[in-house]
Amino acid sequence: MSLTPLAEQVADVAHLVLHRDAAQLTLDQGKLYLLSPVGGRTVAAVFIGTGRFTFAPTIPAEQAELQRFAGAPA
């Protein structure tokens, strides 16, 4: 696949927060580009700017694995 940013499908982003389960993605400041469609559908986007990703699992086994992998339970 040759996904490329679409110049006409771009948005300035500031303080956009996306939540999913135990994860939070914060897009602080930048541009969000939709990428070229695949099979006629938009399936991807790319963000260029500053942001943060946090993950705080509630299941002890996931916390233990994250502690082992990243050195912290969240």
N, CA, C and O atoms as CSV, one atom per row, in Angstrom:
chain,resi,resn,atom,element,x,y,z
A,1,MET,N,N,0.829,-1.181,0.000
A,1,MET,CA,C,0.000,0.000,0.000
A,1,MET,C,C,0.877,1.249,0.000
A,1,MET,O,O,1.929,1.298,0.636
A,2,SER,N,N,0.427,2.211,-0.703
A,2,SER,CA,C,1.136,3.489,-0.751
A,2,SER,C,C,0.263,4.558,-0.121
A,2,SER,O,O,-0.324,5.382,-0.822
A,3,LEU,N,N,0.178,4.545,1.193
A,3,LEU,CA,C,-0.621,5.557,1.888
A,3,LEU,C,C,0.123,6.872,1.886
A,3,LEU,O,O,1.299,6.932,2.245
A,4,THR,N,N,-0.564,7.928,1.482
A,4,THR,CA,C,0.040,9.253,1.455
A,4,THR,C,C,-0.920,10.251,2.079
A,4,THR,O,O,-2.135,10.086,1.977
A,5,PRO,N,N,-0.385,11.293,2.730
A,5,PRO,CA,C,-1.257,12.330,3.303
A,5,PRO,C,C,-2.001,13.074,2.194
A,5,PRO,O,O,-1.436,13.349,1.136
A,6,LEU,N,N,-3.265,13.396,2.444
A,6,LEU,CA,C,-4.073,14.152,1.499
A,6,LEU,C,C,-4.049,15.619,1.910
A,6,LEU,O,O,-4.543,15.976,2.979
A,7,ALA,N,N,-3.476,16.469,1.060
A,7,ALA,CA,C,-3.311,17.893,1.393
A,7,ALA,C,C,-4.642,18.580,1.658
A,7,ALA,O,O,-4.695,19.531,2.438
A,8,GLU,N,N,-5.716,18.120,1.029
A,8,GLU,CA,C,-7.023,18.740,1.220
A,8,GLU,C,C,-7.790,18.149,2.413
A,8,GLU,O,O,-8.898,18.591,2.715
A,9,GLN,N,N,-7.214,17.172,3.076
A,9,GLN,CA,C,-7.848,16.528,4.224
A,9,GLN,C,C,-6.963,16.673,5.456
A,9,GLN,O,O,-6.474,15.681,5.996
A,10,VAL,N,N,-6.758,17.915,5.898
A,10,VAL,CA,C,-5.885,18.194,7.036
A,10,VAL,C,C,-6.614,19.110,8.008
A,10,VAL,O,O,-7.400,19.966,7.602
A,11,ALA,N,N,-6.344,18.920,9.289
A,11,ALA,CA,C,-6.967,19.763,10.318
A,11,ALA,C,C,-5.914,20.174,11.338
A,11,ALA,O,O,-5.082,19.362,11.744
A,12,ASP,N,N,-5.954,21.437,11.750
A,12,ASP,CA,C,-5.142,21.886,12.873
A,12,ASP,C,C,-5.771,21.321,14.142
A,12,ASP,O,O,-6.987,21.383,14.325
A,13,VAL,N,N,-4.938,20.775,15.008
A,13,VAL,CA,C,-5.428,20.114,16.216
A,13,VAL,C,C,-4.769,20.745,17.439
A,13,VAL,O,O,-3.565,21.001,17.446
A,14,ALA,N,N,-5.576,20.992,18.475
A,14,ALA,CA,C,-5.053,21.493,19.743
A,14,ALA,C,C,-5.847,20.860,20.878
A,14,ALA,O,O,-7.067,21.012,20.948
A,15,HIS,N,N,-5.166,20.162,21.750
A,15,HIS,CA,C,-5.758,19.574,22.962
A,15,HIS,C,C,-6.893,18.605,22.656
A,15,HIS,O,O,-7.939,18.641,23.304
A,16,LEU,N,N,-6.684,17.741,21.669
A,16,LEU,CA,C,-7.654,16.697,21.346
A,16,LEU,C,C,-7.312,15.461,22.167
A,16,LEU,O,O,-6.187,14.966,22.109
A,17,VAL,N,N,-8.283,14.961,22.934
A,17,VAL,CA,C,-8.049,13.803,23.793
A,17,VAL,C,C,-8.924,12.655,23.305
A,17,VAL,O,O,-10.142,12.789,23.187
A,18,LEU,N,N,-8.275,11.514,23.022
A,18,LEU,CA,C,-8.966,10.308,22.580
A,18,LEU,C,C,-8.795,9.237,23.654
A,18,LEU,O,O,-7.675,8.958,24.083
A,19,HIS,N,N,-9.903,8.641,24.085
A,19,HIS,CA,C,-9.888,7.591,25.104
A,19,HIS,C,C,-10.286,6.268,24.474
A,19,HIS,O,O,-11.171,6.216,23.620
A,20,ARG,N,N,-9.625,5.201,24.899
A,20,ARG,CA,C,-9.998,3.852,24.488
A,20,ARG,C,C,-9.567,2.913,25.604
A,20,ARG,O,O,-8.376,2.750,25.867
A,21,ASP,N,N,-10.541,2.299,26.254
A,21,ASP,CA,C,-10.275,1.386,27.363
A,21,ASP,C,C,-9.362,2.053,28.400
A,21,ASP,O,O,-9.731,3.075,28.979
A,22,ALA,N,N,-8.176,1.483,28.636
A,22,ALA,CA,C,-7.266,2.009,29.658
A,22,ALA,C,C,-6.231,2.967,29.083
A,22,ALA,O,O,-5.287,3.346,29.775
A,23,ALA,N,N,-6.401,3.364,27.819
A,23,ALA,CA,C,-5.421,4.220,27.160
A,23,ALA,C,C,-6.008,5.605,26.871
A,23,ALA,O,O,-7.214,5.766,26.686
A,24,GLN,N,N,-5.126,6.585,26.840
A,24,GLN,CA,C,-5.515,7.945,26.492
A,24,GLN,C,C,-4.437,8.528,25.588
A,24,GLN,O,O,-3.251,8.504,25.920
A,25,LEU,N,N,-4.863,9.050,24.441
A,25,LEU,CA,C,-3.977,9.704,23.502
A,25,LEU,C,C,-4.346,11.179,23.474
A,25,LEU,O,O,-5.476,11.534,23.139
A,26,THR,N,N,-3.405,12.031,23.823
A,26,THR,CA,C,-3.632,13.477,23.835
A,26,THR,C,C,-2.790,14.102,22.737
A,26,THR,O,O,-1.562,14.019,22.758
A,27,LEU,N,N,-3.461,14.729,21.778
A,27,LEU,CA,C,-2.780,15.439,20.704
A,27,LEU,C,C,-2.750,16.906,21.119
A,27,LEU,O,O,-3.752,17.612,20.998
A,28,ASP,N,N,-1.597,17.360,21.608
A,28,ASP,CA,C,-1.487,18.701,22.184
A,28,ASP,C,C,-1.561,19.798,21.125
A,28,ASP,O,O,-2.384,20.707,21.233
A,29,GLN,N,N,-0.722,19.720,20.121
A,29,GLN,CA,C,-0.656,20.773,19.115
A,29,GLN,C,C,-0.045,20.201,17.850
A,29,GLN,O,O,1.029,19.603,17.905
A,30,GLY,N,N,-0.705,20.372,16.706
A,30,GLY,CA,C,-0.141,19.901,15.453
A,30,GLY,C,C,-1.176,19.811,14.355
A,30,GLY,O,O,-2.211,20.477,14.393
A,31,LYS,N,N,-0.877,18.974,13.372
A,31,LYS,CA,C,-1.768,18.777,12.238
A,31,LYS,C,C,-2.107,17.301,12.101
A,31,LYS,O,O,-1.250,16.433,12.264
A,32,LEU,N,N,-3.374,17.032,11.798
A,32,LEU,CA,C,-3.857,15.670,11.602
A,32,LEU,C,C,-4.242,15.527,10.138
A,32,LEU,O,O,-5.121,16.234,9.645
A,33,TYR,N,N,-3.577,14.607,9.446
A,33,TYR,CA,C,-3.805,14.385,8.019
A,33,TYR,C,C,-4.515,13.046,7.818
A,33,TYR,O,O,-4.101,12.032,8.381
A,34,LEU,N,N,-5.578,13.040,7.021
A,34,LEU,CA,C,-6.144,11.772,6.587
A,34,LEU,C,C,-5.252,11.245,5.475
A,34,LEU,O,O,-4.722,12.010,4.670
A,35,LEU,N,N,-5.093,9.922,5.443
A,35,LEU,CA,C,-4.268,9.307,4.413
A,35,LEU,C,C,-5.142,8.811,3.266
A,35,LEU,O,O,-6.358,8.676,3.404
A,36,SER,N,N,-4.503,8.546,2.143
A,36,SER,CA,C,-5.232,8.119,0.953
A,36,SER,C,C,-6.070,6.881,1.266
A,36,SER,O,O,-5.649,6.021,2.039
A,37,PRO,N,N,-7.263,6.792,0.659
A,37,PRO,CA,C,-8.161,5.683,0.954
A,37,PRO,C,C,-7.651,4.342,0.420
A,37,PRO,O,O,-6.863,4.279,-0.523
A,38,VAL,N,N,-8.126,3.291,1.052
A,38,VAL,CA,C,-7.849,1.921,0.623
A,38,VAL,C,C,-9.200,1.290,0.335
A,38,VAL,O,O,-10.055,1.217,1.218
A,39,GLY,N,N,-9.392,0.845,-0.867
A,39,GLY,CA,C,-10.679,0.250,-1.233
A,39,GLY,C,C,-11.832,1.234,-1.097
A,39,GLY,O,O,-12.963,0.841,-0.813
A,40,GLY,N,N,-11.539,2.523,-1.304
A,40,GLY,CA,C,-12.576,3.541,-1.216
A,40,GLY,C,C,-12.901,4.010,0.193
A,40,GLY,O,O,-13.797,4.834,0.374
A,41,ARG,N,N,-12.189,3.499,1.196
A,41,ARG,CA,C,-12.463,3.871,2.593
A,41,ARG,C,C,-11.232,4.475,3.244
A,41,ARG,O,O,-10.109,4.043,2.986
A,42,THR,N,N,-11.448,5.484,4.095
A,42,THR,CA,C,-10.359,6.057,4.884
A,42,THR,C,C,-10.046,5.092,6.016
A,42,THR,O,O,-10.917,4.765,6.823
A,43,VAL,N,N,-8.812,4.641,6.073
A,43,VAL,CA,C,-8.427,3.654,7.084
A,43,VAL,C,C,-7.291,4.130,7.984
A,43,VAL,O,O,-6.926,3.445,8.939
A,44,ALA,N,N,-6.726,5.315,7.680
A,44,ALA,CA,C,-5.582,5.752,8.471
A,44,ALA,C,C,-5.468,7.271,8.465
A,44,ALA,O,O,-5.969,7.961,7.578
A,45,ALA,N,N,-4.789,7.753,9.491
A,45,ALA,CA,C,-4.473,9.174,9.612
A,45,ALA,C,C,-3.089,9.271,10.235
A,45,ALA,O,O,-2.611,8.328,10.865
A,46,VAL,N,N,-2.456,10.418,10.053
A,46,VAL,CA,C,-1.147,10.641,10.661
A,46,VAL,C,C,-1.193,12.000,11.356
A,46,VAL,O,O,-1.750,12.969,10.840
A,47,PHE,N,N,-0.587,12.038,12.546
A,47,PHE,CA,C,-0.512,13.269,13.321
A,47,PHE,C,C,0.934,13.720,13.357
A,47,PHE,O,O,1.828,12.937,13.679
A,48,ILE,N,N,1.164,14.989,13.024
A,48,ILE,CA,C,2.501,15.571,13.103
A,48,ILE,C,C,2.421,16.723,14.087
A,48,ILE,O,O,1.764,17.732,13.831
A,49,GLY,N,N,3.090,16.563,15.206
A,49,GLY,CA,C,3.038,17.577,16.244
A,49,GLY,C,C,3.478,16.995,17.571
A,49,GLY,O,O,4.242,16.031,17.615
A,50,THR,N,N,2.990,17.584,18.656
A,50,THR,CA,C,3.332,17.099,19.992
A,50,THR,C,C,2.114,16.457,20.629
A,50,THR,O,O,0.978,16.884,20.423
A,51,GLY,N,N,2.379,15.425,21.405
A,51,GLY,CA,C,1.288,14.730,22.070
A,51,GLY,C,C,1.809,13.785,23.129
A,51,GLY,O,O,3.016,13.674,23.346
A,52,ARG,N,N,0.873,13.098,23.794
A,52,ARG,CA,C,1.226,12.156,24.859
A,52,ARG,C,C,0.326,10.933,24.765
A,52,ARG,O,O,-0.829,11.020,24.346
A,53,PHE,N,N,0.876,9.796,25.162
A,53,PHE,CA,C,0.112,8.562,25.249
A,53,PHE,C,C,0.256,8.034,26.662
A,53,PHE,O,O,1.372,7.885,27.159
A,54,THR,N,N,-0.866,7.747,27.317
A,54,THR,CA,C,-0.812,7.147,28.646
A,54,THR,C,C,-1.634,5.864,28.637
A,54,THR,O,O,-2.637,5.749,27.933
A,55,PHE,N,N,-1.183,4.908,29.434
A,55,PHE,CA,C,-1.840,3.608,29.523
A,55,PHE,C,C,-1.810,3.181,30.981
A,55,PHE,O,O,-0.740,3.028,31.569
A,56,ALA,N,N,-2.985,2.989,31.558
A,56,ALA,CA,C,-3.094,2.594,32.960
A,56,ALA,C,C,-4.039,1.404,33.067
A,56,ALA,O,O,-5.230,1.580,33.321
A,57,PRO,N,N,-3.517,0.194,32.876
A,57,PRO,CA,C,-4.374,-0.990,32.931
A,57,PRO,C,C,-4.923,-1.220,34.337
A,57,PRO,O,O,-4.269,-0.909,35.333
A,58,THR,N,N,-6.120,-1.764,34.396
A,58,THR,CA,C,-6.746,-2.050,35.689
A,58,THR,C,C,-6.540,-3.497,36.129
A,58,THR,O,O,-6.745,-3.818,37.299
A,59,ILE,N,N,-6.146,-4.361,35.225
A,59,ILE,CA,C,-5.956,-5.785,35.525
A,59,ILE,C,C,-4.541,-5.993,36.072
A,59,ILE,O,O,-3.569,-5.592,35.433
A,60,PRO,N,N,-4.419,-6.615,37.248
A,60,PRO,CA,C,-3.094,-6.799,37.866
A,60,PRO,C,C,-2.072,-7.484,36.950
A,60,PRO,O,O,-0.903,-7.099,36.958
A,61,ALA,N,N,-2.474,-8.475,36.171
A,61,ALA,CA,C,-1.531,-9.160,35.276
A,61,ALA,C,C,-0.994,-8.193,34.224
A,61,ALA,O,O,0.188,-8.244,33.885
A,62,GLU,N,N,-1.849,-7.314,33.707
A,62,GLU,CA,C,-1.397,-6.326,32.730
A,62,GLU,C,C,-0.464,-5.303,33.384
A,62,GLU,O,O,0.513,-4.869,32.773
A,63,GLN,N,N,-0.768,-4.922,34.623
A,63,GLN,CA,C,0.101,-3.997,35.356
A,63,GLN,C,C,1.481,-4.621,35.564
A,63,GLN,O,O,2.501,-3.948,35.413
A,64,ALA,N,N,1.509,-5.903,35.911
A,64,ALA,CA,C,2.778,-6.597,36.138
A,64,ALA,C,C,3.599,-6.675,34.856
A,64,ALA,O,O,4.810,-6.460,34.885
A,65,GLU,N,N,2.958,-6.979,33.741
A,65,GLU,CA,C,3.669,-7.043,32.464
A,65,GLU,C,C,4.191,-5.672,32.050
A,65,GLU,O,O,5.302,-5.555,31.533
A,66,LEU,N,N,3.395,-4.647,32.276
A,66,LEU,CA,C,3.836,-3.297,31.944
A,66,LEU,C,C,5.007,-2.887,32.851
A,66,LEU,O,O,5.948,-2.234,32.400
A,67,GLN,N,N,4.940,-3.272,34.117
A,67,GLN,CA,C,6.044,-3.017,35.054
A,67,GLN,C,C,7.324,-3.708,34.543
A,67,GLN,O,O,8.406,-3.120,34.560
A,68,ARG,N,N,7.182,-4.939,34.098
A,68,ARG,CA,C,8.334,-5.694,33.598
A,68,ARG,C,C,8.894,-5.073,32.321
A,68,ARG,O,O,10.110,-4.986,32.149
A,69,PHE,N,N,8.014,-4.647,31.437
A,69,PHE,CA,C,8.423,-4.126,30.131
A,69,PHE,C,C,8.900,-2.662,30.201
A,69,PHE,O,O,9.930,-2.311,29.627
A,70,ALA,N,N,8.130,-1.811,30.918
A,70,ALA,CA,C,8.398,-0.383,30.902
A,70,ALA,C,C,8.946,0.167,32.219
A,70,ALA,O,O,9.364,1.323,32.287
A,71,GLY,N,N,8.944,-0.655,33.256
A,71,GLY,CA,C,9.477,-0.194,34.537
A,71,GLY,C,C,8.475,0.541,35.414
A,71,GLY,O,O,8.845,1.109,36.442
A,72,ALA,N,N,7.199,0.533,35.010
A,72,ALA,CA,C,6.141,1.187,35.802
A,72,ALA,C,C,4.817,0.486,35.495
A,72,ALA,O,O,4.631,-0.018,34.388
A,73,PRO,N,N,3.892,0.448,36.466
A,73,PRO,CA,C,2.618,-0.234,36.243
A,73,PRO,C,C,1.620,0.567,35.417
A,73,PRO,O,O,0.555,0.060,35.065
A,74,ALA,N,N,1.960,1.820,35.105
A,74,ALA,CA,C,1.087,2.665,34.268
A,74,ALA,C,C,1.954,3.522,33.361
A,74,ALA,O,O,1.432,4.309,32.571
